[in-house]
Structure formats: structure tokens, C-alpha cells
Amino acid sequence: MAPEPTWEELKIQKLAELKKYGKKARGCGELIAFLKGERVSLQERLWAYCYDCSGYLVDPGSNDCDNQTCPLYPIYRDVLVGSS
């Protein structure tokens, strides 16, 4: 069984994925800042988490994660997407 990747290896991998696949949207810069070890606020962490969880918004035309069972979904929908 292969050893678990280290935090540093995971960060490098995720940064490469963001560069290759990530759509420029709210949460992208915040996720990159977090992965680089920069200070991010609680709100910025929320944006980064939703961006990461939504697969970097790679799906064309989709700005909504549709995971209505997520405790963050109402905030994501209202704040990030702008729906009411």
C-alpha cells in the first residue's frame, strides 16, 4: 500500500489542478492564497471551500453546487451565487 501524501504534496497537486482546470471565480484566489499559506478570513475560507467542493466550477454554465444537504449551501447560494 502506498503511503499517504504529505500536506506539502497535496498542496502542490491542488495548485497544479487549479492552474490547469480552475475557472476564475470567487473562491479561486482565496483557495490559492490558503494553499500558499497566506492569511485568509473566515469568509474567504468559505468561498475557497465552496469553490473546491464544486470542482473548481469546471462544469460549463454551472455556478451552483446543487448539494442542498450541505450546511453551507444556503450561504453559498445566497452569497456566492447571488440567488435568493
Secondary structure, DSSP 4 states (H G I P E B T S, - for coil): -PPPPPHHHHHHHHHHHHHHH---STTHHHHHHHHTT----HHHHHHHHHHHHTGGG-STT------TTSTTHHHIIIIII---
